[in-house]
Amino acid sequence: MLIDLRSDTVTKPTKGMLNAMMNASVGDDVYKEDPTVNALEQRIAEMFGKPKALFFPTGTMANQTAIKLHTNPGDQVICDKYAHIFNYEGGGASFNSGVSCKLINGHRGMFTAQDVVDSINPPDFYHSPLTKLVEIENTTNKGGGACWDFKELQQIKEICTTNALGFHLDGARLWNALVAKKESTEQYGNLFDTISVCLSKGLGCPIGSVLVGDEAVMEGAMRIRKIFGGAMRQVGYLAAAGIYALDNHVERLEEDHAKAKELAQVLTKASFVKKVEPVETNIVIFELQEDVDSNAFISNFEAQGVLFVGMGDNKLRLVTHLDYTNNMHNSVVSLLQKH
Ligand SMILES: *Cc1c(COP(=O)(O)O)cnc(C)c1O
């Protein structure tokens, strides 16, 4: 039995999800004639209190589309140094939109409203790039699944309004934050101009992300998605997985969070661990003692059927998910306690 804790993207569709996919009614989504895609988009738009939503094959394409919508070539985006859009989207922000990122040296992928104020280039100082967009991530990926304080986000929104900046949320794991902090989709819809959410992470779909936003912004999104090669045909089969996941896989994220917290407790007590980062959702980042080699540690667990991922600096990451069962959890706990 392989226990894969590298990411929450390794899940496979459940029988129920596959059933929903097989029975989906479909049409040509480029003509906006796929009833299942339309239903998923409408449902997510309503959840966030936004007029429009658009289905994307990946979270990267949804984020890249948002950046393109908010900026012109030469502009600058403010984000944390850990941001997915900066580190893990292949340099897409500069390739697709011709923008640079002003990186904030935040804490666990998060920063303050004052950090944003300090990062805005004065618009009349034409020597520096024009600041156009503030981008944040909730939960933070490289920050170890940390959740933002909503009050800080409200203060950042005020700064954005005062300075005519767009505000985009990379909500690949927003579902985890909502469940962990008992927050609502509406409150996020109220605050952000655009939000991307993933269906293929904690929610367990094989593919799919959705971008939500206001009418004018989403008009543009259809065109940009087309330009990026993301206009798809009978993708109701995939959207059906998303609808199924919204019905069945959101509340259960609590189970993933509980397991991650238990693993963190076990790791905190382990002699080979130097430090465990605080766990709020389904990601656990821990640092090994200096005399423990992380590659050897990973191989050792791999030989016993458990997969972790290295993060550099002798740090490892594990992510709990839908396919990580109670039995698997018990085995991992006892393996860690024995090691
Ligand atoms: C996974 C992820 C994305 C999107 O990734 P895709 O693999 O393109 O779907 C975006 N942002 C964050 C923070 C992520 O973790």
The ligand as a Gaussian input file, in Angstrom:
#p B3LYP/6-31G(d) Opt

LIG

0 1
 C       -1.914000      24.357000      -6.936000
 C       -1.896000      25.809000      -6.823000
 C       -2.276000      26.631000      -7.901000
 C       -2.707000      26.117000      -9.246000
 O       -2.004000      25.062000      -9.701000
 P       -2.425000      24.194000     -10.978000
 O       -1.580000      22.984000     -10.796000
 O       -2.103000      24.998000     -12.158000
 O       -3.895000      23.883000     -10.887000
 C       -2.270000      27.993000      -7.694000
 N       -1.935000      28.518000      -6.521000
 C       -1.587000      27.768000      -5.453000
 C       -1.263000      28.421000      -4.156000
 C       -1.542000      26.383000      -5.575000
 O       -1.206000      25.649000      -4.512000

